[in-house]
């Protein structure tokens, strides 16, 4: 079976596993059945934490020497939604015309299948299946909760690997990074994400007696512009300007005749490499304090509620990026953009262990009804990953 056909067959097998977060054993069984006969050592640790579902994960490794390249991804998928709206069953893995349809086809069982096919082909070419010596180590870090809380998955799997003495030299995450055409974007970094709440407290009272109350809403409205103007920065060579978005302004007041006791605004910032969570917190606190003093208002409370991964950048001139860029050019004829936009992924955890990039399929149908991947694109991704292995281990 040639490489594109092999990747399609593996993708269909994975899609038929209805692995809505947290992924069940069936999906991991399928991966183990592919990797173990090829000589990969496969382990499937389960991690737990109070208040969260137990999550199965998989670590598989072939080889012992360096460099050590790991392919990271997830086998869990988002719910299919209204199955009656699918033209084919979301877990049927049907081929319709030139497309493979099914939940996870793009995000990200297609990429997992393509990398498995490429790794098996590479191992066979170098005698790894028959006890030969690879010019390095190939491994897989696969989790079952990336689409969910991400508590018992990649974070704990990485800690588990470190405790066992595993060291990674580079990682590729198979998220669907490409915007329109396979090869148009390699993600070499991600912006950080920081969420917070501004709270202005007043005195609750009857609207007919405003002199006995202190309405916090006008004060909040006067202070919020300080968070937005001036802009946080103008961007850097590899990152867009940091962006603060107000996502909620609320007083929790269902009554028409009550002045509320407090008003809150919630926000999220996607920030670049000019900032850390600590420096951002200090800057926002300074802005609010300055605005409050100018308006003769008390300084509002400012609390940060969630840090979802820090900003990171993988060197664009390093072994990992150069090997992947070369493979993209040779297989697709495209010179990829080295981007850092978009949301977060498990790369935000992996970057603390080794250089990491993200590269997968075109993401236009991920999470949608009739999620699909063109067969030609899936086959091309497998060939691209295979070429990447050649470049990475020869570099």
Number of C-alpha atoms within 10 A of each C-alpha: 7 9 19 20 17 19 28 23 16 20 27 23 18 28 27 19 24 23 24 19 22 25 25 18 15 14 20 22 14 14 21 20 11 16 21 16 10 19 18 22 15 18 13 17 15 16 17 14 10 6 6 12 15 18 22 22 27 23 23 21 20 24 21 13 12 15 18 21 24 23 23 24 26 28 30 27 27 21 17 22 13 9 14 11 12 16 13 17 17 27 21 17 25 18 17 13 8 12 18 26 28 32 35 36 32 29 30 25 27 34 29 30 28 32 26 25 29 25 23 22 21 20 24 16 12 15 13 20 21 11 13 13 16 21 19 16 19 26 22 24 22 26 32 30 27 23 20 15 12 19 17 24 28 25 15 19 22 19 13 15 14 13 10 9 9 11 17 20 16 21 25 27 26 26 27 24 25 22 13 12 16 26 28 21 26 24 27 25 29 29 27 23 23 22 20 18 19 20 21 25 20 17 14 17 18 14 15 11 11 14 10 13 18 18 23 21 20 11 20 22 13 13 23 17 13 17 20 15 9 9 12 20 14 12 15 12 6 17 20 18 18 21 18 18 13 16 10 12 18 12 17 11 13 8 8 8 12 17 24 23 19 20 22 20 19 19 17 20 20 23 26 29 21 16 18 16 19 8 11 16 16 11 15 16 19 15 19 22 19 16 20 19 12 10 12 10 16 14 18 19 14 18 14 15 12 11 14 15 19 22 23 20 20 19 15 15 9 10 16 25 25 17 20 25 21 19 25 27 15 14 17 18 13 17 16 20 14 18 21 23 17 12 10 17 18 21 27 19 17 21 20 12 15 17 23 29 29 27 24 29 30 24 21 17 17 21 19 16 20 21 22 28 25 19 21 14 19 28 21 22 29 29 24 25 26 22 20 24 21 16 18 21 19 10 11
